Amino acid sequence: MKLERIDISNFKGLQSASFEPKKFACLIGENNAGKSTVLQAIVHALNRPAKLPLGLHYDAALPIVFRLNFSGVTESHLRRLVEEHRAKITDLVEDGRLSLVVRYPPNEHVEVREIQRVPRDPRFLPDGITAAIGNRRGAALREAFVTAYPEVANPPQNWAMGAAKECLAMHIKTLPAEEMETREAPLRSGIGPSITTLLPEPIYIPAVKNLADDMKTTQSTSFGRLLGLLMDDMELDLHQINAALASLNTLFNRTDGGGAQEDRRHAKVRSLESLVESLLRENFPQVKVQLHVPPPELKTILNSAQIFIDDGSKDLVDNKGDGIKRTLTFCLLQAYVQHSSQEPRDEADAAAERPLLFLFEEPELYLHPRSQRILFNTLARISETHQVAVSTHSPLFFAPGVTASFVRVAKRNANPKPVGELFPVAIDLNEPQAETFRLARFENADAAFFSRRVVLFEGESDDFFCAHVAKKLDEQWDFRAKNIAMVRVSGKGNFAKYRAFFEAFGIEVKIVADLDTLFEGFQHLNGGAAAAALRATAIQAIDVRVDALAIRPEPNGEQIKDHVRKETWKQKWELARTTLRDIQATAGAATAEQLRLLDELFVWGADTGRLKACLVDEDAHNALVDLLDELRRRGVCVLSRGAIEDYYPALANRSGPKPDCALRAAALVVDRAAALALCPGLSQGRRSELEEVFEELFRDA
């Protein structure tokens, strides 16, 4: 049995959101986005406290509502219920699914409601049935029944009210799905408290900054509950201790011996009781006093266990550092996993156990990266038998195939206050996204998943130089402070793939592309129809200038190397080689089609000529301005001078590894004046091009 979905309405910063936890779910996002709110919603929905403070309502005039959908509910799970309630809840389970609604009206007690499948036809609803046949007997009942329900093929033989209603209930079960609908209704009488044993038990470990309270060993704390899980099985096996406790009880209390009370108490206990009674009788002569000492229970003793740590100084764990406290909590988790895997259990009994739902806020808190990896593996093992959901800022908790779903939580500005939104991505069910995810991690882009915005770029050193220049132009243009990640995509062909992937997480994406992308790879920019039309017009104008200037397409060595690496060019090369052999076989007589196939090898050279024209000719450059502006409005910033290296200061040394060149170039940009001198505006009277680029990258950030 597992929680399949929870719909959250009007709770804290979540006005309306849905969460599908899967087996191992990971909530990511900025601080104060609403990750903890999602976990707390699950805790409140499953534990159902009597009332919730008004301050937890997003809108104080509306109720908080949690809609819960469970799957995998079997007969063995229902056996956890008391028998008198089992049949009532069994009627609510359809194909192993159970739906409940937990509602908190403002300043009122909790309401638990069930989801019923009922007929659309009001005649078959309780009020409709009462109106049609209520308070009738015999012939009058038969006449009313036949009149109201002529489609019922087998009316009851005994025209009593109970038989008539039973007949209608059987007919309702035969109605097709399109004649049924779901509705909320009050939970059936008496089963509200007992339904707790059916539902999963949340084990919630919050991201407390002071762990002292949460480290107490009472069952109400996460630490105590984890310790309790480990000790639950001990109680049945410690027969001698239980016998000793029963013997100890006889020393303090009267006991039942075959229907009659036996008094084998210690003489001092009896003497104390007698003394108190004699003193009380001086004022109340008829009064009797019985002294009762609550008998010790093994469970109570185990729950009061304390843990001492000796790290050179022996003391209670409460008095140790937060790191060791947090680590100890997860050591209990590891112990639970190992204990569960080693403990032999009857399959039927295991199925009947109440499922656990582990909820962890920032499990990486206070832990070294190595310890985080160990913890992740522990949680992964737990998720094989119990659901796990974590909120985290650590990329170590990302692993497609293990972490079954990622949900990014982000805040959206709204009135009267911001609203949290959830963006789920099920990586294990989406292989193309899983491939991009693995590529993104390979490119060291983990941090991007925790960012509010991502800027995609091509070059190896673009991020460092851009970040430096942006801050020199405007102190507010700080990528780190604004939580904007710069992600290298390793080739313009990956722009569209990365953009679609990050946008699936609800992350805003912008692009910084080299100028050659306008001529080869434009389709990866997703520039829109208006940009495509402007591009076509610009290329016509540029081709005119290429012809007028007699520019020959002469790609440099780097351009040739990049091009021949492409799979499409390799295919064209194989085809051209085959074509050339065919021409040789016909004594050099080439057809027009064969010549076209050979030209395909070199057609990309035309783009090289266009690129060269835009860099050396003002008219060709001006032909691009409208296109560049349209793309920038769509968050795509194409560098008109070529690549970011073409914006380096004139004195910058461009020889050597690209990262070293970027460092040397940035060192020359010492202030705003130096940054403004890197490039002019795209046309007369405009600000510098880089200012316009960074303004777009930081817009509304």
MITORKE-660399 format. One line per field, with one value per residue (C-alpha): residue in three letters; residue number from 1; chain; x, y, z. Coordinates in steps of 0.02 Angstrom, whole numbers, m for minus. Layout:
BEGIN
type: (ALA,...) $
seq: (NUM,...) $
mol: (A,...) $
X: (X,...) $
Y: (Y,...) $
Z: (Z,...) $
This chain:
BEGIN
type: (MET,LYS,LEU,GLU,ARG,ILE,ASP,ILE,SER,ASN,PHE,LYS,GLY,LEU,GLN,SER,ALA,SER,PHE,GLU,PRO,LYS,LYS,PHE,ALA,CYS,LEU,ILE,GLY,GLU,ASN,ASN,ALA,GLY,LYS,SER,THR,VAL,LEU,GLN,ALA,ILE,VAL,HIS,ALA,LEU,ASN,ARG,PRO,ALA,LYS,LEU,PRO,LEU,GLY,LEU,HIS,TYR,ASP,ALA,ALA,LEU,PRO,ILE,VAL,PHE,ARG,LEU,ASN,PHE,SER,GLY,VAL,THR,GLU,SER,HIS,LEU,ARG,ARG,LEU,VAL,GLU,GLU,HIS,ARG,ALA,LYS,ILE,THR,ASP,LEU,VAL,GLU,ASP,GLY,ARG,LEU,SER,LEU,VAL,VAL,ARG,TYR,PRO,PRO,ASN,GLU,HIS,VAL,GLU,VAL,ARG,GLU,ILE,GLN,ARG,VAL,PRO,ARG,ASP,PRO,ARG,PHE,LEU,PRO,ASP,GLY,ILE,THR,ALA,ALA,ILE,GLY,ASN,ARG,ARG,GLY,ALA,ALA,LEU,ARG,GLU,ALA,PHE,VAL,THR,ALA,TYR,PRO,GLU,VAL,ALA,ASN,PRO,PRO,GLN,ASN,TRP,ALA,MET,GLY,ALA,ALA,LYS,GLU,CYS,LEU,ALA,MET,HIS,ILE,LYS,THR,LEU,PRO,ALA,GLU,GLU,MET,GLU,THR,ARG,GLU,ALA,PRO,LEU,ARG,SER,GLY,ILE,GLY,PRO,SER,ILE,THR,THR,LEU,LEU,PRO,GLU,PRO,ILE,TYR,ILE,PRO,ALA,VAL,LYS,ASN,LEU,ALA,ASP,ASP,MET,LYS,THR,THR,GLN,SER,THR,SER,PHE,GLY,ARG,LEU,LEU,GLY,LEU,LEU,MET,ASP,ASP,MET,GLU,LEU,ASP,LEU,HIS,GLN,ILE,ASN,ALA,ALA,LEU,ALA,SER,LEU,ASN,THR,LEU,PHE,ASN,ARG,THR,ASP,GLY,GLY,GLY,ALA,GLN,GLU,ASP,ARG,ARG,HIS,ALA,LYS,VAL,ARG,SER,LEU,GLU,SER,LEU,VAL,GLU,SER,LEU,LEU,ARG,GLU,ASN,PHE,PRO,GLN,VAL,LYS,VAL,GLN,LEU,HIS,VAL,PRO,PRO,PRO,GLU,LEU,LYS,THR,ILE,LEU,ASN,SER,ALA,GLN,ILE,PHE,ILE,ASP,ASP,GLY,SER,LYS,ASP,LEU,VAL,ASP,ASN,LYS,GLY,ASP,GLY,ILE,LYS,ARG,THR,LEU,THR,PHE,CYS,LEU,LEU,GLN,ALA,TYR,VAL,GLN,HIS,SER,SER,GLN,GLU,PRO,ARG,ASP,GLU,ALA,ASP,ALA,ALA,ALA,GLU,ARG,PRO,LEU,LEU,PHE,LEU,PHE,GLU,GLU,PRO,GLU,LEU,TYR,LEU,HIS,PRO,ARG,SER,GLN,ARG,ILE,LEU,PHE,ASN,THR,LEU,ALA,ARG,ILE,SER,GLU,THR,HIS,GLN,VAL,ALA,VAL,SER,THR,HIS,SER,PRO,LEU,PHE,PHE,ALA,PRO,GLY,VAL,THR,ALA,SER,PHE,VAL,ARG,VAL,ALA,LYS,ARG,ASN,ALA,ASN,PRO,LYS,PRO,VAL,GLY,GLU,LEU,PHE,PRO,VAL,ALA,ILE,ASP,LEU,ASN,GLU,PRO,GLN,ALA,GLU,THR,PHE,ARG,LEU,ALA,ARG,PHE,GLU,ASN,ALA,ASP,ALA,ALA,PHE,PHE,SER,ARG,ARG,VAL,VAL,LEU,PHE,GLU,GLY,GLU,SER,ASP,ASP,PHE,PHE,CYS,ALA,HIS,VAL,ALA,LYS,LYS,LEU,ASP,GLU,GLN,TRP,ASP,PHE,ARG,ALA,LYS,ASN,ILE,ALA,MET,VAL,ARG,VAL,SER,GLY,LYS,GLY,ASN,PHE,ALA,LYS,TYR,ARG,ALA,PHE,PHE,GLU,ALA,PHE,GLY,ILE,GLU,VAL,LYS,ILE,VAL,ALA,ASP,LEU,ASP,THR,LEU,PHE,GLU,GLY,PHE,GLN,HIS,LEU,ASN,GLY,GLY,ALA,ALA,ALA,ALA,ALA,LEU,ARG,ALA,THR,ALA,ILE,GLN,ALA,ILE,ASP,VAL,ARG,VAL,ASP,ALA,LEU,ALA,ILE,ARG,PRO,GLU,PRO,ASN,GLY,GLU,GLN,ILE,LYS,ASP,HIS,VAL,ARG,LYS,GLU,THR,TRP,LYS,GLN,LYS,TRP,GLU,LEU,ALA,ARG,THR,THR,LEU,ARG,ASP,ILE,GLN,ALA,THR,ALA,GLY,ALA,ALA,THR,ALA,GLU,GLN,LEU,ARG,LEU,LEU,ASP,GLU,LEU,PHE,VAL,TRP,GLY,ALA,ASP,THR,GLY,ARG,LEU,LYS,ALA,CYS,LEU,VAL,ASP,GLU,ASP,ALA,HIS,ASN,ALA,LEU,VAL,ASP,LEU,LEU,ASP,GLU,LEU,ARG,ARG,ARG,GLY,VAL,CYS,VAL,LEU,SER,ARG,GLY,ALA,ILE,GLU,ASP,TYR,TYR,PRO,ALA,LEU,ALA,ASN,ARG,SER,GLY,PRO,LYS,PRO,ASP,CYS,ALA,LEU,ARG,ALA,ALA,ALA,LEU,VAL,VAL,ASP,ARG,ALA,ALA,ALA,LEU,ALA,LEU,CYS,PRO,GLY,LEU,SER,GLN,GLY,ARG,ARG,SER,GLU,LEU,GLU,GLU,VAL,PHE,GLU,GLU,LEU,PHE,ARG,ASP,ALA) $
seq: (1,2,3,4,5,6,7,8,9,10,11,12,13,14,15,16,17,18,19,20,21,22,23,24,25,26,27,28,29,30,31,32,33,34,35,36,37,38,39,40,41,42,43,44,45,46,47,48,49,50,51,52,53,54,55,56,57,58,59,60,61,62,63,64,65,66,67,68,69,70,71,72,73,74,75,76,77,78,79,80,81,82,83,84,85,86,87,88,89,90,91,92,93,94,95,96,97,98,99,100,101,102,103,104,105,106,107,108,109,110,111,112,113,114,115,116,117,118,119,120,121,122,123,124,125,126,127,128,129,130,131,132,133,134,135,136,137,138,139,140,141,142,143,144,145,146,147,148,149,150,151,152,153,154,155,156,157,158,159,160,161,162,163,164,165,166,167,168,169,170,171,172,173,174,175,176,177,178,179,180,181,182,183,184,185,186,187,188,189,190,191,192,193,194,195,196,197,198,199,200,201,202,203,204,205,206,207,208,209,210,211,212,213,214,215,216,217,218,219,220,221,222,223,224,225,226,227,228,229,230,231,232,233,234,235,236,237,238,239,240,241,242,243,244,245,246,247,248,249,250,251,252,253,254,255,256,257,258,259,260,261,262,263,264,265,266,267,268,269,270,271,272,273,274,275,276,277,278,279,280,281,282,283,284,285,286,287,288,289,290,291,292,293,294,295,296,297,298,299,300,301,302,303,304,305,306,307,308,309,310,311,312,313,314,315,316,317,318,319,320,321,322,323,324,325,326,327,328,329,330,331,332,333,334,335,336,337,338,339,340,341,342,343,344,345,346,347,348,349,350,351,352,353,354,355,356,357,358,359,360,361,362,363,364,365,366,367,368,369,370,371,372,373,374,375,376,377,378,379,380,381,382,383,384,385,386,387,388,389,390,391,392,393,394,395,396,397,398,399,400,401,402,403,404,405,406,407,408,409,410,411,412,413,414,415,416,417,418,419,420,421,422,423,424,425,426,427,428,429,430,431,432,433,434,435,436,437,438,439,440,441,442,443,444,445,446,447,448,449,450,451,452,453,454,455,456,457,458,459,460,461,462,463,464,465,466,467,468,469,470,471,472,473,474,475,476,477,478,479,480,481,482,483,484,485,486,487,488,489,490,491,492,493,494,495,496,497,498,499,500,501,502,503,504,505,506,507,508,509,510,511,512,513,514,515,516,517,518,519,520,521,522,523,524,525,526,527,528,529,530,531,532,533,534,535,536,537,538,539,540,541,542,543,544,545,546,547,548,549,550,551,552,553,554,555,556,557,558,559,560,561,562,563,564,565,566,567,568,569,570,571,572,573,574,575,576,577,578,579,580,581,582,583,584,585,586,587,588,589,590,591,592,593,594,595,596,597,598,599,600,601,602,603,604,605,606,607,608,609,610,611,612,613,614,615,616,617,618,619,620,621,622,623,624,625,626,627,628,629,630,631,632,633,634,635,636,637,638,639,640,641,642,643,644,645,646,647,648,649,650,651,652,653,654,655,656,657,658,659,660,661,662,663,664,665,666,667,668,669,670,671,672,673,674,675,676,677,678,679,680,681,682,683,684,685,686,687,688,689,690,691,692,693,694,695,696,697,698,699,700,701) $
mol: (A,A,A,A,A,A,A,A,A,A,A,A,A,A,A,A,A,A,A,A,A,A,A,A,A,A,A,A,A,A,A,A,A,A,A,A,A,A,A,A,A,A,A,A,A,A,A,A,A,A,A,A,A,A,A,A,A,A,A,A,A,A,A,A,A,A,A,A,A,A,A,A,A,A,A,A,A,A,A,A,A,A,A,A,A,A,A,A,A,A,A,A,A,A,A,A,A,A,A,A,A,A,A,A,A,A,A,A,A,A,A,A,A,A,A,A,A,A,A,A,A,A,A,A,A,A,A,A,A,A,A,A,A,A,A,A,A,A,A,A,A,A,A,A,A,A,A,A,A,A,A,A,A,A,A,A,A,A,A,A,A,A,A,A,A,A,A,A,A,A,A,A,A,A,A,A,A,A,A,A,A,A,A,A,A,A,A,A,A,A,A,A,A,A,A,A,A,A,A,A,A,A,A,A,A,A,A,A,A,A,A,A,A,A,A,A,A,A,A,A,A,A,A,A,A,A,A,A,A,A,A,A,A,A,A,A,A,A,A,A,A,A,A,A,A,A,A,A,A,A,A,A,A,A,A,A,A,A,A,A,A,A,A,A,A,A,A,A,A,A,A,A,A,A,A,A,A,A,A,A,A,A,A,A,A,A,A,A,A,A,A,A,A,A,A,A,A,A,A,A,A,A,A,A,A,A,A,A,A,A,A,A,A,A,A,A,A,A,A,A,A,A,A,A,A,A,A,A,A,A,A,A,A,A,A,A,A,A,A,A,A,A,A,A,A,A,A,A,A,A,A,A,A,A,A,A,A,A,A,A,A,A,A,A,A,A,A,A,A,A,A,A,A,A,A,A,A,A,A,A,A,A,A,A,A,A,A,A,A,A,A,A,A,A,A,A,A,A,A,A,A,A,A,A,A,A,A,A,A,A,A,A,A,A,A,A,A,A,A,A,A,A,A,A,A,A,A,A,A,A,A,A,A,A,A,A,A,A,A,A,A,A,A,A,A,A,A,A,A,A,A,A,A,A,A,A,A,A,A,A,A,A,A,A,A,A,A,A,A,A,A,A,A,A,A,A,A,A,A,A,A,A,A,A,A,A,A,A,A,A,A,A,A,A,A,A,A,A,A,A,A,A,A,A,A,A,A,A,A,A,A,A,A,A,A,A,A,A,A,A,A,A,A,A,A,A,A,A,A,A,A,A,A,A,A,A,A,A,A,A,A,A,A,A,A,A,A,A,A,A,A,A,A,A,A,A,A,A,A,A,A,A,A,A,A,A,A,A,A,A,A,A,A,A,A,A,A,A,A,A,A,A,A,A,A,A,A,A,A,A,A,A,A,A,A,A,A,A,A,A,A,A,A,A,A,A,A,A,A,A,A,A,A,A,A,A,A,A,A,A,A,A,A,A,A,A,A,A,A,A,A,A,A,A,A,A,A,A,A,A,A,A,A,A,A,A,A,A,A,A,A,A,A,A,A,A,A,A,A,A,A,A,A,A,A,A,A,A,A,A,A,A,A,A,A,A,A,A,A,A,A,A,A,A,A,A,A,A,A,A,A,A,A,A,A,A,A,A,A,A,A) $
X: (0,68,19,m3,m53,m95,m186,m149,m264,m245,m105,30,110,25,m137,m167,m36,m21,119,142,279,323,440,582,539,656,592,712,706,761,741,565,493,377,472,445,263,234,307,211,50,75,108,m49,m156,m103,m97,m251,m228,m394,m367,m240,m194,m274,m99,m76,m217,m159,m329,m398,m577,m558,m530,m367,m403,m294,m355,m267,m260,m189,m151,m107,m238,m261,m365,m214,m204,m389,m361,m276,m449,m570,m695,m848,m766,m682,m837,m876,m702,m696,m840,m729,m587,m600,m465,m349,m374,m438,m473,m501,m521,m455,m533,m493,m622,m553,m548,m646,m607,m546,m670,m626,m729,m736,m745,m892,m938,m1122,m1249,m1269,m1456,m1527,m1662,m1530,m1459,m1520,m1632,m1702,m1739,m1826,m1930,m1979,m2022,m2002,m2138,m2230,m2274,m2345,m2440,m2406,m2219,m2228,m2322,m2204,m2050,m2107,m2155,m1991,m1873,m1946,m1772,m1740,m1758,m1777,m1883,m1890,m2010,m2039,m2109,m2028,m1926,m1764,m1783,m1822,m1668,m1558,m1625,m1582,m1407,m1378,m1441,m1326,m1176,m1220,m1227,m1094,m950,m1020,m1175,m1070,m974,m869,m928,m871,m972,m947,m843,m956,m1001,m877,m729,m639,m517,m491,m443,m274,m213,m249,m155,36,127,234,408,451,626,627,780,794,942,943,922,906,716,710,841,730,684,496,389,328,499,577,729,620,510,661,728,554,548,709,646,469,521,621,471,399,566,612,502,612,609,420,403,518,415,256,340,394,214,156,273,181,1,m138,m157,m299,m282,m419,m559,m506,m382,m217,m110,72,137,296,266,327,200,57,118,122,m55,m119,m38,m113,m285,m283,m237,m373,m505,m482,m585,m678,m709,m787,m651,m533,m367,m288,m112,m80,91,78,156,316,301,444,390,396,568,633,559,653,820,964,1116,1288,1430,1612,1721,1853,1721,1575,1409,1229,1210,1099,1256,1360,1378,1241,1341,1355,1172,1113,1229,1164,985,1032,1134,970,898,1038,1012,827,864,986,871,722,819,882,721,625,441,289,233,53,108,227,89,m23,103,66,171,292,317,487,491,658,696,872,946,1117,1114,1273,1339,1504,1481,1541,1412,1281,1318,1301,1137,1073,1109,1018,865,871,865,721,625,622,493,432,403,534,519,658,681,860,989,1116,1147,1203,1021,994,1003,884,823,839,760,599,538,604,488,550,458,461,376,269,219,32,m93,m108,54,170,111,214,206,264,349,364,479,477,653,635,486,561,718,757,753,856,987,992,998,1152,1232,1194,1275,1426,1444,1445,1275,1203,1186,1068,930,927,928,787,855,978,1086,1146,1309,1428,1608,1724,1762,1602,1535,1685,1714,1528,1504,1653,1602,1419,1463,1581,1441,1316,1343,1167,1210,1281,1244,1276,1180,1031,1041,1063,1163,1272,1270,1384,1293,1444,1382,1239,1147,1109,1024,848,874,939,808,664,738,761,593,512,571,490,661,669,800,897,1030,1196,1246,1388,1349,1372,1217,1113,1175,1199,1099,966,830,900,866,676,668,489,405,444,630,629,554,681,821,765,763,933,1014,954,1032,1193,1210,1200,1346,1444,1430,1467,1624,1673,1697,1760,1706,1871,1838,1981,2055,1948,1787,1835,1877,1710,1613,1688,1649,1463,1371,1274,1436,1507,1352,1369,1553,1514,1380,1497,1634,1512,1454,1632,1666,1508,1571,1740,1652,1567,1729,1702,1530,1435,1249,1171,1111,1286,1359,1227,1277,1459,1412,1324,1495,1539,1374,1409,1547,1414,1375,1559,1553,1399,1478,1635,1529,1437,1603,1688,1547,1436,1289,1290,1302,1157,1051,1056,1004,816,841,959,834,688,787,842,661,634,781,906,1059,1166,1337,1354,1545,1560,1604,1638,1826,1792,1743,1908,2007,2126,2278,2220,2336,2231,2360,2352,2209,2041,2016,2187,2143,1978,2067,2194,2057,1950,2099,2104,1922,1948,1797,1636,1729,1838,1683,1593,1745,1733,1601,1492,1303,1220,1179,1211,1149,1120,1202,1344,1289,1344,1239,1085,1132,1153,997,899,987,946,773,654,784) $
Y: (0,170,352,377,560,703,860,1008,1158,1321,1256,1383,1440,1306,1374,1221,1087,900,783,603,532,369,253,380,561,710,887,1022,1211,1371,1407,1458,1389,1266,1100,1076,1127,977,857,939,925,736,728,828,730,561,608,721,833,898,1077,1177,1357,1490,1548,1389,1438,1525,1611,1623,1621,1452,1276,1180,1023,869,741,574,432,264,113,m68,m86,m273,m383,m406,m217,m210,m342,m207,m133,m190,m310,m199,m62,m174,m200,m14,31,m119,m38,115,14,m10,m107,m86,103,209,396,508,694,780,951,1089,1230,1390,1375,1212,1030,912,828,663,627,480,477,377,320,358,357,515,485,568,431,310,424,405,559,505,330,401,517,376,232,294,256,134,m48,m194,m150,36,1,m113,16,156,47,m9,170,247,108,22,m27,m142,m314,m418,m327,m402,m545,m485,m309,m247,m88,m181,m298,m153,m55,m210,m239,m59,m78,m232,m138,10,m108,m157,23,62,179,323,325,342,489,524,633,678,616,613,465,326,333,268,228,396,352,171,214,274,95,68,220,234,302,455,459,643,709,899,1003,1069,1182,1133,945,937,919,799,685,639,456,479,404,577,624,556,493,403,327,260,185,116,31,m60,m112,m162,m341,m360,m357,m524,m614,m551,m673,m676,m487,m483,m616,m516,m359,m454,m514,m336,m280,m397,m308,m143,m188,m309,m437,m542,m723,m830,m704,m648,m512,m568,m455,m506,m330,m283,m249,m70,m34,m105,m9,155,127,86,241,357,277,294,477,511,420,544,663,537,381,276,307,172,206,96,135,89,100,92,m73,m54,m108,m163,m47,102,52,32,199,287,223,345,345,398,443,427,526,558,632,520,612,600,622,773,866,822,919,932,831,677,695,698,554,450,474,401,263,209,211,99,m17,m25,m71,m209,m273,m279,m375,m504,m529,m681,m640,m734,m659,m635,m550,m436,m381,m342,m226,m41,37,177,337,415,604,695,880,913,744,808,935,929,780,764,721,543,524,596,457,325,402,406,220,187,283,192,25,84,138,m44,m80,90,255,391,577,703,889,929,1051,913,849,684,635,634,463,412,236,258,425,384,562,738,881,1058,1178,1362,1521,1623,1802,1816,1918,1932,1832,1717,1543,1383,1279,1099,1040,850,749,559,521,332,341,462,393,545,657,530,538,728,719,608,723,875,793,746,929,976,1060,990,1162,1213,1102,1213,1378,1497,1524,1438,1519,1397,1435,1348,1391,1320,1490,1587,1573,1647,1793,1835,1831,1946,2073,2075,2124,2261,2334,2328,2267,2196,2081,1946,1768,1689,1817,1803,1612,1602,1450,1451,1281,1230,1125,1063,1105,1208,1048,1025,1193,1127,967,1057,1193,1068,972,1119,1194,1030,1073,1244,1327,1480,1458,1587,1558,1640,1577,1612,1704,1551,1474,1590,1500,1322,1259,1395,1264,1224,1401,1388,1569,1566,1605,1792,1758,1627,1755,1887,1761,1720,1906,1934,1789,1859,2027,1947,1839,1998,2070,1905,1915,2102,2080,1919,1835,1658,1531,1486,1397,1396,1238,1242,1261,1116,1007,1046,1011,844,779,791,631,711,761,585,515,639,594,408,448,562,430,302,430,466,280,270,416,332,173,270,346,511,553,629,657,814,713,645,820,879,740,792,974,921,893,1077,1169,1218,1327,1453,1480,1514,1651,1728,1726,1811,1945,1987,2009,2120,2212,2343,2315,2127,2160,2283,2153,2047,2181,2153,1965,1984,2097,1977,1829,1926,1968,1779,1752,1701,1813,1787,1870,1980,1983,1792,1703,1770,1769,1904,2022,2004,2166,2205,2177,2005,1860,1733,1593,1440,1347,1436,1447,1531,1653,1695,1728,1844,1936,1960,2032,2174,2220,2316,2431,2482,2590,2443,2334,2463,2474,2290,2320,2457,2452,2353,2517,2702,2777,2611,2549,2425,2254,2164,2281,2233,2048,2052,2157,2015,1879,1968,2032,2015,1911) $
Z: (0,m45,m57,m244,m245,m130,m189,m75,m69,30,142,185,22,m84,m153,m263,m295,m325,m273,m333,m221,m313,m216,m192,m225,m221,m193,m250,m263,m180,5,55,m108,m20,m13,173,152,39,168,310,209,201,388,431,307,378,563,554,709,779,718,618,661,554,506,403,284,125,124,300,234,146,212,198,96,71,m56,m35,m161,m106,m214,m176,m38,m13,101,215,240,282,417,520,549,683,608,629,524,395,288,283,219,101,6,m23,m101,m289,m383,m234,m231,m89,m92,59,87,244,265,391,388,466,658,653,686,552,436,353,199,82,m108,m169,m343,m358,m499,m600,m602,m444,m435,m372,m238,m57,m64,m232,m168,m14,m122,m240,m122,57,186,72,99,4,m154,m135,m125,m277,m381,m332,m366,m539,m585,m526,m583,m737,m800,m650,m730,m571,m442,m268,m231,m54,m60,99,109,150,2,m115,m63,m78,m254,m301,m227,m336,m490,m454,m457,m636,m701,m835,m792,m894,m783,m624,m549,m396,m252,m79,68,257,314,374,556,682,570,579,720,668,489,554,569,384,320,304,457,419,494,478,509,491,450,627,662,846,857,1046,1049,901,980,1128,1136,1157,1019,969,900,741,838,965,830,737,898,931,761,803,975,928,890,1051,1166,1110,1131,1306,1403,1558,1572,1552,1689,1802,1773,1818,1978,2017,1996,2135,2256,2230,2183,2224,2084,2016,2067,1990,2015,2188,2230,2305,2409,2400,2412,2503,2688,2672,2533,2637,2789,2692,2624,2800,2875,2743,2764,2955,2943,2815,2922,3061,2954,2842,2947,2806,2674,2611,2524,2393,2336,2153,2071,1880,1829,1727,1545,1437,1297,1416,1475,1297,1245,1384,1320,1317,1204,1264,1147,1198,1077,1209,1322,1370,1371,1313,1126,1166,1218,1064,901,771,646,757,810,630,585,730,669,502,583,663,488,426,573,534,352,402,539,421,288,413,511,442,420,364,198,254,416,321,204,352,436,431,292,336,237,273,249,266,254,193,242,191,333,440,340,246,59,92,230,112,m14,122,176,m3,m21,142,85,m82,11,119,m36,m94,42,104,16,40,1,33,10,m31,m96,m130,m308,m230,m210,m399,m479,m619,m589,m399,m367,m458,m474,m456,m413,m423,m308,m357,m298,m418,m378,m347,m249,m102,m78,m178,m226,m229,m387,m416,m576,m576,m691,m682,m743,m736,m855,m982,m1066,m1175,m1021,m924,m1062,m1054,m865,m870,m998,m890,m740,m844,m889,m704,m714,m552,m476,m616,m544,m390,m485,m527,m703,m818,m953,m1086,m1175,m1294,m1256,m1125,m1046,m1081,m904,m813,m931,m946,m758,m732,m864,m811,m634,m696,m801,m657,m478,m480,m626,m514,m573,m403,m301,m419,m417,m606,m664,m820,m905,m1048,m1177,m1275,m1448,m1517,m1563,m1377,m1350,m1385,m1285,m1130,m1143,m1148,m1003,m885,m933,m883,m706,m719,m734,m846,m983,m1084,m1214,m1262,m1435,m1556,m1717,m1828,m1747,m1856,m2012,m1950,m1803,m1803,m1779,m1606,m1542,m1549,m1605,m1667,m1833,m1829,m1805,m1945,m2066,m2015,m2039,m2216,m2259,m2177,m2272,m2438,m2398,m2335,m2491,m2597,m2497,m2511,m2701,m2706,m2601,m2691,m2521,m2540,m2409,m2329,m2163,m2041,m1968,m1812,m1913,m2026,m1875,m1792,m1951,m1996,m1821,m1859,m1898,m2043,m2129,m2108,m2192,m2336,m2353,m2370,m2498,m2596,m2598,m2668,m2798,m2851,m2880,m2985,m3091,m3112,m3167,m3308,m3373,m3283,m3353,m3205,m3200,m3126,m2975,m2943,m2949,m2825,m2704,m2716,m2685,m2524,m2448,m2467,m2459,m2280,m2347,m2399,m2214,m2184,m2316,m2239,m2066,m2134,m2221,m2059,m1969,m2099,m2188,m2106,m2223,m2191,m2004,m2010,m2100,m1940,m1814,m1822,m1808,m1659,m1571,m1601,m1535,m1381,m1342,m1336,m1218,m1353,m1356,m1512,m1507,m1662,m1656,m1667,m1503,m1329,m1365,m1495,m1353,m1260,m1238,m1381,m1269,m1211,m1250,m1347,m1354,m1242,m1159,m1167,m976,m959,m1098,m1012,m847,m929,m1026,m870,m777,m904,m874,m713,m711,m800,m925,m977,m994,m1102,m1215,m1261,m1395,m1469,m1488,m1627,m1713,m1693,m1530,m1440,m1282,m1295,m1357,m1198,m1092,m1193,m1180,m991,m967,m1048,m949,m785,m831,m681,m589) $
